[in-house]
Amino acid sequence: MGNEVSAILNIKKNRVINDIDSNFNNQEHNKSISSNTGFPVIDCEIDEEKLHHEFLLKIWNSNFFSPVESILKRGNAKVLDIGCGFGTWIYDMAKNYTLSHFTGIDIIIPKDVILSNVNFVQIDVLDGLKYPDCSFDYIHVRDLLWYITTKDARNKVFPDLLRILKPGGWIECLEYDTEIMNTGPNTQLLIDILSSYFRNHGICPNEFDKNLLKLFKENNLEYQVEEKIIYFSDAELSTRKFIIIFKIVKSVILEYTSISSEKYDEILDKVWAELIEYKTSFRAIRYFGKKL
């Protein structure tokens, strides 16, 4: 596969993934934005977010792994959800722990608040969090850190989160490994091309797992890691998002390879079937640590 990728790659030097003249941020698909890493952040409808939330509950059998249930039940605990989306996780938690308070932050937040122990704040986490030191008992992050560069995660986001976390408080990240397992030939071809493109722009998605572990170690957190294998055949929403991502980056890949538009569409048409046929899977990983 590596030789095939090398044969079709036609990398144009001295271009960065977020060039202002790049087509990457101007796709027809209006539900995507470009992240800080240049990887497309895929927004979803509220119904899709709910389905995804329910699927994760089925996989993990819990909204959290950190040992915080006792303080949530006791009341007056303050919880922060980073990248809250439509607030699906927050509302589920707030209904179960009515004596505690939940805050969600995101670039775009829900317009209406439907529970008294919930509030939302519109903010970009990279702009800094304006909360006092030691404000929260528990900080929850889900499917966000992949879209932040390692430099920003290490120098901005993690130090800020630990600053506002109380001593003895917990921070928990539910993320996804970038390694896709048991891939078919067309699926692997697209993954290899996109990975090569990223590496040529100084982005190393495959280092994500090690980088996040480093953050927990570097910040002296008493941490644990749990993981689950998720099969695309059991997660139609994940399958659909996987296909959408490669539709969005089509112009980028075409610009940097010798693949024709028709050939690309032909390859992508085969990928959906391959994800099922080859029992393609990926890892969901929970990192949770205590501030000493």
Backbone bond lengths (Angstrom), bond angles and torsions (degrees), N, CA, C in turn:
res aa  C-N    CA-C-N  psi(-1)  N-CA   C-N-CA  omega(-1)  CA-C   N-CA-C  phi
1 M - - - 1.465 - - 1.520 111.16 -
2 G 1.369 115.68 -35.35 1.455 118.93 -178.47 1.512 112.46 -61.27
3 N 1.366 116.95 -40.50 1.463 119.85 179.14 1.515 111.35 -65.41
4 E 1.346 115.74 -37.37 1.461 119.39 179.95 1.518 110.39 -64.64
5 V 1.333 115.48 -42.00 1.464 119.60 178.55 1.519 110.10 -62.99
6 S 1.324 117.19 -45.46 1.462 120.99 -179.38 1.520 111.45 -60.32
7 A 1.320 115.52 -34.77 1.459 119.52 -177.64 1.516 112.86 -69.91
8 I 1.329 116.65 -31.55 1.462 118.31 -175.83 1.525 113.36 -99.88
9 L 1.340 115.86 -12.67 1.470 117.92 178.99 1.522 110.17 -72.25
10 N 1.307 114.57 138.41 1.462 119.94 177.31 1.516 106.88 -139.78
11 I 1.327 114.76 67.46 1.458 120.53 -173.11 1.531 110.86 -66.86
12 K 1.307 116.21 130.39 1.457 121.20 175.16 1.529 108.40 -93.20
13 K 1.286 116.32 117.86 1.457 121.11 -175.91 1.525 111.21 -68.84
14 N 1.350 113.85 163.73 1.459 122.41 174.71 1.520 113.41 60.80
15 R 1.339 116.11 26.25 1.461 119.80 172.78 1.517 107.84 -115.96
16 V 1.299 117.62 137.15 1.456 120.27 176.46 1.502 108.88 -108.01
17 I 1.318 114.78 156.76 1.462 119.50 -170.04 1.517 112.80 -65.67
18 N 1.335 117.48 -23.39 1.456 118.84 -178.79 1.524 112.21 -111.33
19 D 1.347 116.76 30.72 1.459 119.80 175.12 1.517 110.39 -54.43
20 I 1.316 116.63 143.84 1.458 118.57 -178.59 1.523 111.47 -68.73
21 D 1.343 116.77 -20.74 1.453 118.03 179.28 1.517 112.37 -94.89
22 S 1.333 117.04 5.06 1.458 120.51 179.21 1.515 109.83 -75.24
23 N 1.319 115.73 149.87 1.460 120.60 176.74 1.510 112.29 -82.46
24 F 1.330 116.17 -3.48 1.469 119.54 -171.19 1.514 112.67 -59.58
25 N 1.332 116.84 -38.76 1.462 119.73 -175.84 1.523 112.67 -92.43
26 N 1.324 117.18 10.85 1.455 119.63 -176.57 1.522 111.56 -129.01
27 Q 1.330 115.83 42.46 1.454 119.81 -178.58 1.522 110.60 -77.50
28 E 1.325 114.75 158.17 1.456 119.82 178.59 1.519 111.02 -68.80
29 H 1.326 116.83 -28.34 1.459 119.89 -179.17 1.524 109.14 -68.67
30 N 1.314 117.38 110.57 1.465 120.49 -169.60 1.513 113.80 -86.36
31 K 1.325 118.08 9.03 1.450 119.74 178.73 1.525 111.08 -109.11
32 S 1.301 117.67 23.85 1.449 120.01 179.07 1.517 110.34 -127.42
33 I 1.326 115.03 149.49 1.452 120.65 170.93 1.515 106.50 -134.33
34 S 1.308 116.46 158.66 1.450 119.71 179.23 1.515 109.39 -88.50
35 S 1.326 116.10 133.39 1.452 120.51 -179.47 1.519 110.14 -83.88
36 N 1.317 115.16 179.77 1.452 120.57 179.92 1.527 111.77 -64.50
37 T 1.333 116.67 -26.72 1.450 120.55 178.76 1.510 112.21 -85.91
38 G 1.327 117.13 -7.99 1.447 120.26 -174.47 1.510 112.41 92.15
39 F 1.327 116.95 -9.44 1.464 120.11 178.29 1.521 108.67 -78.69
40 P 1.350 118.47 140.14 1.461 119.84 -176.86 1.519 112.50 -70.24
41 V 1.311 116.46 128.81 1.456 120.86 173.36 1.516 107.60 -88.15
42 I 1.310 117.43 120.91 1.453 120.56 -174.61 1.519 109.72 -95.91
43 D 1.322 115.45 109.46 1.455 119.39 173.64 1.519 109.56 -74.26
44 C 1.314 117.02 161.91 1.452 119.76 178.33 1.520 109.30 -141.30
45 E 1.314 115.88 166.57 1.450 121.32 175.24 1.523 108.60 -75.14
46 I 1.337 116.51 161.21 1.455 120.25 -177.44 1.517 111.60 -62.45
47 D 1.335 117.53 -35.93 1.462 119.76 178.94 1.523 111.31 -64.89
48 E 1.337 116.36 -37.42 1.457 119.86 177.83 1.523 110.92 -67.49
49 E 1.342 116.30 -39.49 1.464 119.25 178.20 1.522 110.74 -63.28
50 K 1.325 116.94 -39.44 1.460 120.70 177.98 1.523 111.33 -64.35
51 L 1.330 115.86 -42.29 1.467 119.66 178.24 1.521 110.83 -63.30
52 H 1.337 116.19 -40.79 1.458 120.38 178.69 1.528 110.41 -64.60
53 H 1.319 115.95 -41.03 1.463 120.49 178.82 1.534 110.82 -62.76
54 E 1.320 116.02 -44.42 1.459 120.41 179.22 1.525 111.31 -64.44
55 F 1.322 116.38 -37.18 1.451 120.16 178.13 1.531 110.84 -64.33
56 L 1.342 116.45 -43.34 1.467 119.61 178.88 1.524 111.35 -64.62
57 L 1.333 116.54 -36.94 1.458 119.49 176.34 1.528 111.21 -62.04
58 K 1.325 115.22 -38.89 1.457 120.23 178.39 1.526 110.72 -65.80
59 I 1.330 115.93 -40.42 1.460 120.56 -179.03 1.529 111.70 -69.40
60 W 1.333 116.14 -45.98 1.460 120.78 -172.68 1.528 113.64 -96.81
61 N 1.334 116.02 -20.33 1.464 121.46 -177.83 1.525 112.41 62.47
62 S 1.332 116.07 25.36 1.471 119.97 179.26 1.515 108.79 -171.21
63 N 1.338 116.01 151.77 1.463 121.69 174.46 1.521 112.32 -81.39
64 F 1.322 117.47 -14.95 1.462 120.71 -177.72 1.524 109.38 -158.25
65 F 1.324 115.88 158.45 1.461 122.30 177.65 1.524 111.74 -114.13
66 S 1.323 116.74 -20.23 1.462 119.66 178.89 1.535 109.99 -61.70
67 P 1.324 117.91 144.34 1.466 121.19 -178.41 1.533 112.03 -79.23
68 V 1.332 115.78 67.27 1.461 120.65 -175.33 1.532 112.74 -115.41
69 E 1.327 117.57 2.92 1.461 118.97 -174.10 1.525 112.26 -60.78
70 S 1.321 117.61 -37.74 1.463 120.26 -177.36 1.525 111.39 -63.61
71 I 1.344 117.74 -40.52 1.466 118.84 -179.57 1.526 110.65 -75.21
72 L 1.336 116.92 -29.66 1.468 119.74 176.95 1.528 110.41 -67.63
73 K 1.321 116.99 -39.01 1.457 121.19 178.75 1.521 111.70 -72.01
74 R 1.320 115.01 -36.54 1.465 119.42 -177.74 1.524 111.07 -64.32
75 G 1.323 116.10 -33.26 1.457 119.56 176.37 1.509 113.60 104.12
76 N 1.328 115.26 162.16 1.465 124.45 -179.74 1.528 113.45 67.34
77 A 1.326 117.09 8.42 1.460 119.17 175.02 1.523 108.45 -73.63
78 K 1.318 115.98 143.16 1.464 121.69 179.04 1.523 108.95 -111.18
79 V 1.347 114.81 123.79 1.463 121.82 -175.70 1.523 109.28 -119.16
80 L 1.326 116.35 135.61 1.461 122.06 178.11 1.520 109.14 -118.23
81 D 1.340 116.05 128.51 1.464 121.83 176.97 1.527 108.71 -110.76
82 I 1.337 116.35 116.33 1.460 122.11 -177.79 1.529 109.30 -90.26
83 G 1.334 117.22 126.88 1.460 120.15 -176.56 1.514 110.84 71.81
84 C 1.320 116.46 54.91 1.471 122.36 -168.25 1.524 114.05 -75.12
85 G 1.341 117.62 -17.31 1.462 119.12 -178.45 1.526 111.50 62.23
86 F 1.328 115.83 -132.31 1.462 120.71 178.95 1.531 112.35 -79.88
87 G 1.329 117.20 -0.01 1.454 120.44 178.76 1.518 114.45 85.08
88 T 1.326 117.10 19.24 1.467 120.40 -176.62 1.521 111.89 -60.10
89 W 1.333 116.71 -47.30 1.469 120.27 179.80 1.526 110.26 -64.90
90 I 1.325 116.64 -44.30 1.465 121.12 -177.84 1.523 111.42 -60.36
91 Y 1.329 117.27 -47.95 1.454 120.10 -177.41 1.532 111.16 -64.14
92 D 1.311 116.24 -37.65 1.461 119.90 177.56 1.529 110.45 -62.91
93 M 1.320 116.06 -43.82 1.462 120.80 178.99 1.523 111.48 -68.52
94 A 1.326 116.68 -43.19 1.465 120.94 -176.32 1.524 112.03 -64.41
95 K 1.334 116.74 -32.77 1.469 120.16 177.12 1.526 111.37 -68.67
96 N 1.333 116.10 -33.80 1.469 120.30 -177.90 1.521 113.15 -83.57
97 Y 1.325 117.14 -25.50 1.466 120.90 -177.19 1.530 108.07 -129.23
98 T 1.293 114.86 75.59 1.469 121.98 -171.30 1.523 113.54 -70.01
99 L 1.325 118.26 -17.27 1.463 121.05 -177.58 1.532 112.25 -88.77
100 S 1.316 116.34 -8.40 1.463 120.79 179.01 1.519 110.36 -105.05
101 H 1.324 116.29 163.41 1.470 120.99 -175.62 1.521 110.48 -115.04
102 F 1.343 115.64 139.70 1.456 121.86 -174.16 1.530 110.79 -124.87
103 T 1.332 115.16 130.68 1.461 121.70 178.54 1.527 109.08 -120.09
104 G 1.323 116.50 131.18 1.453 121.11 177.00 1.502 110.83 -115.82
105 I 1.323 117.28 136.61 1.459 120.46 177.13 1.523 109.46 -125.03
106 D 1.320 115.30 145.51 1.461 121.49 177.97 1.521 108.03 -167.35
107 I 1.332 116.08 168.60 1.460 120.29 177.49 1.528 109.85 -67.41
108 I 1.329 116.37 -38.06 1.461 122.57 174.15 1.521 107.70 -123.45
109 I 1.325 117.74 129.69 1.462 121.37 -174.28 1.523 110.40 -121.60
110 P 1.343 117.29 161.65 1.472 120.33 176.35 1.521 111.07 -59.48
111 K 1.322 116.25 144.25 1.462 120.66 -178.71 1.520 112.02 -74.29
112 D 1.312 116.34 -37.52 1.464 120.70 -174.64 1.526 110.76 -115.09
113 V 1.318 116.13 141.04 1.463 122.48 175.06 1.521 107.91 -103.56
114 I 1.333 116.73 125.55 1.467 119.76 -173.56 1.523 113.77 -108.40
115 L 1.342 117.72 -1.09 1.460 120.81 176.43 1.523 109.03 -130.44
116 S 1.316 116.12 141.94 1.463 120.81 -174.47 1.523 113.00 -70.03
117 N 1.330 117.85 -23.22 1.470 120.07 -178.99 1.534 112.34 -97.39
118 V 1.353 115.01 24.64 1.467 120.83 -179.71 1.524 109.88 -130.30
119 N 1.327 117.31 140.51 1.458 120.36 167.67 1.521 109.69 -145.44
120 F 1.329 116.01 155.47 1.461 121.79 -177.74 1.529 109.17 -122.49
121 V 1.323 114.85 144.47 1.466 121.36 179.65 1.524 108.01 -129.04
122 Q 1.323 116.26 126.38 1.460 120.96 179.86 1.519 109.30 -86.76
123 I 1.330 115.79 114.05 1.458 121.03 -177.21 1.519 109.47 -162.43
124 D 1.310 116.62 150.28 1.462 122.83 171.41 1.523 107.15 -91.71
125 V 1.318 116.83 122.19 1.457 120.61 -175.63 1.521 111.50 -58.97
126 L 1.340 117.74 -25.57 1.459 120.61 179.70 1.530 112.79 -73.92
127 D 1.330 116.77 -13.88 1.458 120.76 177.32 1.526 112.16 -83.75
128 G 1.319 116.14 -4.54 1.453 120.03 -179.44 1.513 111.78 96.23
129 L 1.335 116.24 147.50 1.459 122.45 -178.53 1.524 108.85 -103.38
130 K 1.325 116.07 125.13 1.470 121.22 -172.02 1.523 112.91 -89.11
131 Y 1.322 116.75 32.46 1.462 119.97 179.19 1.533 109.48 -95.05
132 P 1.318 116.44 149.66 1.474 119.46 177.13 1.526 111.03 -64.69
133 D 1.315 115.82 161.18 1.463 120.56 175.64 1.527 109.85 -57.01
134 C 1.331 115.48 146.27 1.473 122.14 173.14 1.532 112.10 56.91
135 S 1.334 117.06 48.87 1.466 121.40 -177.00 1.519 113.84 -92.81
136 F 1.351 118.23 -27.75 1.456 120.33 -169.96 1.525 112.35 -122.05
137 D 1.328 114.03 145.65 1.465 120.99 177.73 1.528 111.64 -85.50
138 Y 1.332 116.16 -27.94 1.464 120.23 -175.03 1.521 108.86 -150.66
139 I 1.333 116.65 129.82 1.467 122.19 178.35 1.522 108.60 -118.84
140 H 1.332 115.34 128.33 1.465 121.95 -176.45 1.524 109.49 -116.24
141 V 1.331 116.32 131.43 1.459 122.26 179.22 1.525 107.50 -130.25
142 R 1.332 117.21 127.57 1.465 119.57 -179.40 1.523 110.88 -134.61
143 D 1.340 115.02 123.83 1.464 121.28 174.29 1.529 111.77 53.66
144 L 1.315 116.19 51.05 1.464 120.04 -178.06 1.524 112.80 -132.30
145 L 1.330 116.89 -45.20 1.457 120.20 -169.30 1.524 113.01 -64.92
146 W 1.339 117.41 -20.65 1.463 119.89 178.05 1.525 110.34 -62.53
147 Y 1.321 116.60 -28.67 1.459 121.06 -174.78 1.524 112.93 -88.59
148 I 1.324 116.45 1.90 1.460 121.31 -179.46 1.521 108.01 -111.18
149 T 1.304 117.16 136.75 1.457 119.53 179.56 1.521 110.19 -63.39
150 T 1.319 115.41 153.41 1.460 120.71 178.56 1.526 110.69 -57.67
151 K 1.330 116.25 -39.57 1.463 120.57 179.59 1.523 111.30 -61.38
152 D 1.344 117.16 -46.01 1.459 120.12 179.76 1.524 111.50 -68.73
153 A 1.318 116.52 -38.37 1.465 119.76 178.52 1.525 110.48 -61.64
154 R 1.345 115.74 -43.32 1.471 120.37 -177.01 1.528 112.21 -75.00
155 N 1.324 117.01 -41.06 1.468 120.37 -172.14 1.520 114.49 -93.46
156 K 1.347 117.01 -23.81 1.462 119.84 -175.89 1.527 112.86 -117.38
157 V 1.326 115.13 -63.20 1.466 119.36 -167.46 1.528 112.66 -67.86
158 F 1.332 117.62 -55.57 1.461 119.49 -175.79 1.526 112.49 -63.51
159 P 1.343 119.71 -46.18 1.471 118.57 177.04 1.523 112.51 -57.62
160 D 1.342 116.95 -38.11 1.463 120.46 -179.93 1.527 110.94 -67.57
161 L 1.334 116.14 -42.38 1.468 119.63 179.59 1.530 110.89 -64.27
162 L 1.316 116.83 -42.17 1.459 119.59 -180.00 1.527 111.73 -69.82
163 R 1.320 116.22 -29.72 1.469 119.81 177.38 1.520 111.10 -63.77
164 I 1.343 116.99 -41.30 1.464 120.06 -176.26 1.529 112.45 -89.85
165 L 1.341 116.80 -3.14 1.465 120.84 176.63 1.527 109.50 -85.72
166 K 1.328 116.17 135.36 1.463 120.52 179.63 1.529 110.62 -70.04
167 P 1.319 118.10 149.52 1.470 120.35 171.23 1.531 109.36 -57.00
168 G 1.318 116.47 132.72 1.454 120.74 -175.21 1.514 113.30 85.44
169 G 1.359 116.82 -5.79 1.452 121.11 178.52 1.523 111.59 -79.80
170 W 1.324 115.66 168.42 1.462 121.29 -175.54 1.514 111.44 -119.92
171 I 1.342 114.78 142.67 1.465 121.55 171.74 1.511 107.69 -120.72
172 E 1.324 116.59 135.08 1.463 121.19 -175.29 1.526 110.05 -133.63
173 C 1.334 116.10 132.63 1.464 122.28 179.44 1.526 109.08 -122.33
174 L 1.323 116.69 125.07 1.461 122.02 172.38 1.517 106.70 -107.98
175 E 1.309 116.01 110.82 1.457 121.26 -174.75 1.526 110.19 -131.87
176 Y 1.331 116.13 179.77 1.455 121.97 -176.72 1.519 109.97 -126.80
177 D 1.320 115.38 132.24 1.453 120.42 176.72 1.524 109.25 -69.53
178 T 1.334 116.89 144.02 1.456 120.35 -178.44 1.528 112.68 -81.17
179 E 1.323 117.42 -11.89 1.468 119.88 179.66 1.527 109.51 -75.81
180 I 1.317 116.17 119.29 1.459 121.99 176.98 1.525 107.67 -97.46
181 M 1.324 116.87 127.86 1.465 121.22 -173.20 1.525 111.70 -104.65
182 N 1.327 115.02 150.47 1.469 122.81 177.74 1.528 111.47 57.46
183 T 1.295 115.99 57.96 1.462 120.34 -176.89 1.526 111.37 -93.07
184 G 1.329 115.01 150.06 1.455 120.97 171.06 1.516 109.94 -79.50
185 P 1.330 118.31 170.56 1.477 120.99 -174.90 1.522 114.24 -62.61
186 N 1.329 117.84 -38.97 1.465 119.79 -179.27 1.524 111.23 -73.27
187 T 1.323 115.97 -38.68 1.467 120.61 177.23 1.519 110.55 -61.73
188 Q 1.335 116.36 -47.09 1.460 120.34 -178.58 1.514 111.57 -65.27
189 L 1.334 116.68 -35.62 1.457 120.41 178.91 1.522 110.92 -59.74
190 L 1.333 117.54 -47.72 1.465 120.85 -179.50 1.527 111.19 -66.14
191 I 1.329 116.87 -39.72 1.463 120.40 178.87 1.530 110.15 -62.77
192 D 1.326 116.33 -44.13 1.469 120.48 -179.16 1.530 111.56 -64.07
193 I 1.321 116.12 -40.57 1.464 119.49 179.82 1.524 110.77 -64.27
194 L 1.343 116.33 -47.16 1.457 119.56 -179.00 1.522 111.12 -65.43
195 S 1.336 116.74 -38.73 1.469 120.24 178.07 1.521 110.71 -63.84
196 S 1.331 116.72 -40.64 1.464 120.68 177.99 1.522 110.73 -63.82
197 Y 1.310 115.52 -41.40 1.467 120.20 178.06 1.531 110.33 -59.96
198 F 1.336 116.22 -48.00 1.458 120.21 -179.59 1.532 111.65 -61.37
199 R 1.337 115.98 -45.25 1.465 118.90 -178.80 1.525 111.34 -60.35
200 N 1.324 116.47 -36.24 1.462 120.33 178.65 1.523 112.18 -69.28
201 H 1.328 116.84 -11.14 1.463 121.11 177.66 1.532 111.43 -114.61
202 G 1.328 115.28 20.13 1.458 120.57 174.46 1.507 114.84 74.98
203 I 1.325 117.28 17.62 1.461 121.32 -179.56 1.521 108.27 -110.54
204 C 1.330 117.18 130.44 1.468 121.28 -175.78 1.525 110.47 -125.54
205 P 1.336 117.37 78.83 1.463 119.70 -179.15 1.520 113.56 -57.08
206 N 1.345 117.34 -32.16 1.455 119.99 -177.55 1.523 112.78 -68.56
207 E 1.332 116.82 -12.89 1.463 120.79 177.40 1.528 111.87 -88.42
208 F 1.331 116.19 -0.61 1.469 120.15 -172.30 1.518 112.80 -55.15
209 D 1.336 116.90 -49.56 1.461 120.62 -175.98 1.518 111.23 -58.47
210 K 1.340 116.04 -47.06 1.465 119.71 -179.66 1.523 111.40 -65.95
211 N 1.327 116.82 -36.88 1.461 120.03 -179.53 1.521 111.60 -65.36
212 L 1.343 117.15 -41.04 1.450 119.65 -179.42 1.521 110.64 -68.05
213 L 1.323 117.01 -39.21 1.460 119.97 175.54 1.527 111.28 -61.67
214 K 1.338 115.29 -37.89 1.462 118.82 177.89 1.519 111.22 -62.16
215 L 1.336 116.53 -38.27 1.457 119.83 179.79 1.517 111.16 -62.18
216 F 1.322 116.26 -41.61 1.463 119.39 178.94 1.528 110.95 -66.89
217 K 1.331 116.36 -38.39 1.468 119.94 -179.69 1.525 111.20 -71.92
218 E 1.329 115.88 -45.77 1.465 120.44 -176.45 1.517 112.40 -62.17
219 N 1.332 116.26 -29.47 1.465 119.94 -177.30 1.519 112.25 -96.72
220 N 1.335 115.48 17.63 1.463 121.28 171.97 1.532 112.44 55.97
221 L 1.332 115.61 41.90 1.458 120.42 177.56 1.520 109.86 -90.79
222 E 1.300 115.57 140.28 1.473 120.95 172.56 1.527 106.55 -84.14
223 Y 1.323 117.09 96.68 1.465 120.10 -165.24 1.531 113.22 -116.30
224 Q 1.332 114.29 162.63 1.459 123.40 173.08 1.525 108.23 -135.99
225 V 1.322 116.05 159.48 1.465 121.82 179.30 1.525 109.11 -132.42
226 E 1.318 115.93 132.77 1.468 122.13 173.92 1.523 107.62 -127.95
227 E 1.324 117.16 145.23 1.461 119.17 179.78 1.521 111.93 -140.11
228 K 1.328 114.38 154.58 1.461 122.85 177.40 1.526 108.01 -132.82
229 I 1.327 115.81 144.98 1.454 121.54 173.44 1.524 108.19 -93.53
230 I 1.336 116.92 126.50 1.464 121.97 -179.89 1.526 108.95 -115.16
231 Y 1.308 115.62 127.32 1.465 121.45 178.81 1.524 109.65 -94.68
232 F 1.323 115.88 135.33 1.462 119.77 178.58 1.527 111.13 -58.87
233 S 1.313 117.33 -31.03 1.464 120.70 179.88 1.521 112.26 -64.39
234 D 1.334 116.64 -21.12 1.466 121.27 179.11 1.525 112.02 -100.11
235 A 1.319 117.17 -1.44 1.467 120.35 -173.87 1.522 109.81 -138.54
236 E 1.333 116.57 82.72 1.457 120.73 -177.05 1.524 111.92 -60.11
237 L 1.337 117.03 -36.01 1.465 119.96 -179.74 1.522 110.82 -63.47
238 S 1.334 116.81 -42.04 1.462 120.33 177.95 1.520 110.93 -64.47
239 T 1.325 116.30 -37.84 1.463 120.85 177.44 1.520 110.20 -62.58
240 R 1.330 116.30 -45.74 1.457 120.65 -178.89 1.530 111.09 -63.17
241 K 1.336 117.07 -41.26 1.463 120.07 179.96 1.527 111.29 -67.25
242 F 1.327 116.30 -36.13 1.460 120.81 177.90 1.527 110.30 -60.05
243 I 1.330 116.38 -44.60 1.456 121.45 179.19 1.531 110.55 -66.61
244 I 1.342 116.71 -42.11 1.466 121.04 -179.46 1.528 111.00 -60.49
245 I 1.326 116.43 -41.65 1.462 120.41 179.77 1.522 110.63 -56.63
246 F 1.332 116.17 -45.83 1.464 118.76 -177.35 1.520 112.37 -75.84
247 K 1.323 117.33 -19.21 1.462 118.76 170.95 1.524 109.88 -72.41
248 I 1.312 115.64 -39.92 1.463 120.58 -177.93 1.528 111.47 -66.28
249 V 1.332 116.86 -39.67 1.470 119.35 -176.39 1.528 111.97 -88.60
250 K 1.313 116.89 9.61 1.464 120.16 -178.03 1.526 112.12 -54.26
251 S 1.326 117.50 -51.07 1.468 119.55 -176.28 1.520 111.20 -63.25
252 V 1.341 117.31 -33.70 1.456 121.06 178.22 1.520 110.05 -65.27
253 I 1.333 116.44 -47.79 1.459 120.42 -178.54 1.528 111.07 -65.08
254 L 1.328 116.66 -42.03 1.464 119.79 179.36 1.522 111.65 -63.07
255 E 1.342 115.07 -35.31 1.459 119.56 -178.40 1.523 111.76 -67.11
256 Y 1.319 116.48 -29.02 1.459 120.98 -173.87 1.527 113.18 -110.90
257 T 1.320 118.28 10.63 1.460 121.33 176.74 1.521 109.24 -137.30
258 S 1.319 114.69 176.74 1.458 120.04 178.18 1.524 111.94 -98.55
259 I 1.331 117.18 11.11 1.467 120.75 179.45 1.528 109.63 -72.78
260 S 1.304 116.43 137.23 1.461 120.67 176.16 1.523 109.44 -81.06
261 S 1.315 115.99 161.55 1.463 120.74 179.11 1.524 110.84 -61.23
262 E 1.310 116.59 -42.06 1.467 120.49 -179.42 1.529 111.07 -65.42
263 K 1.324 116.46 -41.79 1.464 120.46 179.13 1.521 110.78 -64.34
264 Y 1.330 116.46 -40.76 1.466 120.32 178.97 1.527 110.35 -60.54
265 D 1.327 117.27 -46.65 1.465 120.80 179.43 1.530 110.94 -61.28
266 E 1.314 115.56 -37.47 1.459 120.48 179.04 1.527 110.88 -64.34
267 I 1.325 115.89 -43.09 1.468 120.64 178.38 1.526 110.16 -63.06
268 L 1.335 115.68 -46.27 1.465 119.89 -176.24 1.529 111.41 -65.10
269 D 1.333 116.63 -33.93 1.467 119.73 178.02 1.525 111.45 -61.37
270 K 1.324 116.18 -30.48 1.463 120.38 -178.42 1.527 112.81 -82.10
271 V 1.332 115.91 -19.78 1.462 119.84 -173.60 1.525 112.12 -66.24
272 W 1.346 117.79 -44.12 1.466 120.26 -177.72 1.524 110.25 -54.92
273 A 1.335 117.17 -47.87 1.465 120.86 -179.67 1.525 110.93 -64.21
274 E 1.335 116.27 -37.24 1.464 119.47 -180.00 1.522 112.33 -64.85
275 L 1.329 116.99 -37.72 1.465 120.28 -179.44 1.518 110.90 -58.43
276 I 1.326 116.52 -33.41 1.459 121.08 178.68 1.527 110.55 -83.67
277 E 1.332 115.85 -48.71 1.470 121.26 -174.47 1.526 112.25 -60.83
278 Y 1.319 117.29 -41.28 1.461 121.15 -175.58 1.527 112.79 -91.44
279 K 1.337 116.08 4.59 1.475 120.65 -177.18 1.531 110.28 52.26
280 T 1.326 114.83 47.54 1.455 121.76 179.97 1.522 109.87 -63.91
281 S 1.325 116.33 141.72 1.462 119.78 -174.86 1.526 110.94 -145.00
282 F 1.333 114.81 169.29 1.459 121.32 176.13 1.524 108.15 -147.68
283 R 1.314 116.32 166.33 1.457 121.22 -177.41 1.531 111.46 -101.19
284 A 1.324 115.72 132.70 1.466 121.51 166.92 1.525 106.14 -101.00
285 I 1.324 116.11 133.11 1.465 120.23 -172.79 1.522 110.69 -129.31
286 R 1.318 116.00 132.52 1.470 121.83 173.81 1.525 108.80 -105.59
287 Y 1.309 116.61 125.65 1.453 123.54 172.28 1.520 106.87 -112.81
288 F 1.300 118.27 123.62 1.465 118.94 177.97 1.529 109.34 -138.36
289 G 1.334 113.97 133.10 1.453 118.78 -174.69 1.518 113.16 -140.81
290 K 1.290 115.25 154.27 1.466 123.41 -178.12 1.523 109.86 -103.85
291 K 1.327 116.27 133.80 1.458 121.04 176.10 1.525 108.27 -78.28
292 L 1.313 116.06 118.85 1.456 120.29 -175.29 1.526 111.07 -79.12
